[in-house]
Amino acid sequence: SEQDSQKTPTINNDLNPHWNAGPFNFKLQSEDDVLHLEVYDEDTFTSDDLLGRLDIPLLDIAHGAPNEAVRIKDHLKDTKHGELEVEITFSPTQLAGQVGSALAPDAVGQFSSPAPDAVRQISSPAPDAVKQMSSASVPDRQVSALSMKSGFGSGVRRCPGLLSLQVIAAYNLINTDTGILGDVSDPYVRFWLGSGSEQDRQKT
C-alpha cells in the first residue's frame, strides 16, 4: 500500500538523474497488483513538487520467466515531459513447489533454475534473445506452463512471490526550481505496490 512506500535518494540539480538504486523488495500477492512510481522535486521550505507518475501493471511480469530482469523505460504521466527507467524481477516463492508434482520432469527443471540474464527492453529494437514490453499494455503471448498449472488466466488471482525493483534513471524531467545558476529540480522517486484503482493513490 502507499503507506508502505519506499524512496530513492535525492539527486540535486539534475534533470537527467541516474540513481541505480536498489534492489527494493516487495511481496507480490496478486497478479492484479500495480507498481506505482512518482518522481518528485525535493524542496526545503515548501512541499515537494510532483514531476510525473508511472503505473506499471505486473500481470505480464508475473506470467513471465521467473527471475528474469524486465527493463522498462516509459513516459511519465501528469507532466509535460519526462521518462523513467526501472528494472523489475519477479521470483515466485510458492508456486513452483505447489505445481511441481503436476508438471513433467523437464518442465519442473525449467522453472526450478534461474532464467538467463537476458533483459527485456521496451526501447529500440532488440536482438532475438531480448524481449520487449510496455508498462501501459502487455503483449499477446503464450502463458508459461507454470502459469497454466497455477491457475493464471482462469480466475485465480493469487500470485505469491517477491518483486525486486531497481530504479535506474530519469530523463528530460521538468524544472520546478528557479533555473538560476544551475538551480534545477532535485529529483527522487517514491514507489509502492498497490491496486490499479484510483482510490489506492494519493493525488498531489
N, C-alpha and C positions, 0 to 999 in steps of 0.2 A: 504494500500500500504506500501511498505518498508519505505517510508518517515515518516510514522506514527508508526514506530516500537517502542516497549517498551522493557525494560530490567529488569532483576533481580538485586539485589545487588551482589557484588563480594565477594566470599569467598576465603580467602588467603590460599595458600599452602595446597590444598585438592584435591585429585584425585577422591574422592567419596563424593562430596558436597551434603548437604541436605539444600535446600533453604526454602521449604514450603512457597513459595512466592505467593502472590496474595490474592484475585482474581484480574485478569486483564480482562477487559471487551472490547469486540469488537462488532460492528454492523455487523451481517451476512446478506448480501444482496442476495446471490445466493447459491444454493446447490452445485455449482461447485467450491466454494471458497476452498482454501487450507491454512492451518495454517503452516507457515514456522518458524522453530526454528533453531537457530545457537548457538553453545556453543563456547565461546572464552576464551583464557587466557589473562587476563589484564596485560599489560606491561606499565611501567612508561616512558621509554625513547624511545621505538620503537613501531611499530604498533602491535596491539593485534593479537595474533595467533589464527587461527581457529582450534578448537578441534573436530569439526564434525557438521553435519546438520541432521535435521529430518523434513520431509514434511508429514503432516497429512491431507489427503483428508477428507472433512467434510460431504460428501454425506450421509454416513450411520448414522452419528450422527444426522444430520438434519432429517432423517427419523425415528429416534428412539423415545423413550418415552420422552416427554417434562420434563425438569427439573431433569433428571436423570444423575448423575455423571458417566462419562466414564473414566476409568483409563487406560492409555496406557503406556507401557514400551517397548521400541524398540531400536534396534541397530542404532547408528549414522552412517551416510554416510560420504564419503570423509575423512575417517580416518582409522587407523589400528585397533582400538578397542575403545569401549566406548558405554554406553547406557544412554538413557534419559527417565525419568518417569514424566508424567504430568497427570492432570485430567481436563477433559473438560465437561462443562454443556451447553446445548442449551435450551433457553427459548423463544418460539415463542411470538411475541408481537402483531401480527395482524391476523394470520391465524385462531385462534380459533374463533374470532368474525366474520370473513368473512364466515366461513363454518358452524357456529353453527346452522343456520336455516336449513341446508341441512342434518344434522345428526339427528339420533334418539336421544331421551332424554337420554337414557343410555350411548350412545357414547359421547354425549356432557359432561356428568358427568365425563367420563374417562379422558378427556383432559382438563377440567377446574380446576382440582385439582392437586396438585403436585404429582409427581411419588414417589414411596417409595425410601428409602435411599440406595437401593441396588446399588452396584458399579460393573460395568463390567470390567473384567480384561483380559489381554492377556497372562499373565504369568501362571504358574502352574495351574493344573485342579481346577475348582471352583465348588461349590455346584450348585444345580439346579436353585437357585434364582439368581445366578450370571451369567451375560452374558460375552462372550469373543469376542474380536475384535482385528484387526491388523491395524496399520497405513498404511501398504502397500496394503492391499486388504480388501474388505468388504465381510462379509458372505452373502450367499443367504438366504433371509428370507422374510416373508410376510410384505409388506408395510402396515403401520397402516391405519386405516380408515381416520384419519385426513390427512395423506399424499395423499391418493387417492382422497379425496374431494378437496384438494387444487391444484391438478393437477400434483403432483410429478410423474415422470416416463412417462409423456405424453407430454413432450416437454416444459412444464412450468418450468423455471429455477429460478424464484424469490423465495426467502425464507426468508422474513424479520424476524428478531429475534435478540436476544442478546446471544453472545457466551462468556462464562466465563472460563478463563484459570487459573489453579493453577499449578505452576512449583514446582514439589516435590523434585526431586533429580537426580543426575547423578552418574554413576558407571564406574569404571575402565577407567577413562579418560587417554589420553596420556599426558606425561610430556614434556612441551616445555621449561622449565626453567633449571637451572644448575643441580639440583638434589643434590647439596652440602648442608649438614647440614639441610635437610628437605625443601630445596628450590624447590618446585614443582609448578605446574600450579595454577594460581589464577582464577578460572572459574566464568563466569557469562553467562546467556542465554539472547539472543536478539531474538525477535519474532514479527511477523506481519501477517496480514491477506491479502492474495492476490490470484492470479490465479495460476494454475498449470504450466503455461508456463515458460520457462527458461528466457524469456525477463523480467519477473517480479522480477527476482532475481539478486542481485549484486554478481558477482563472486569475491572471495578474494583469 
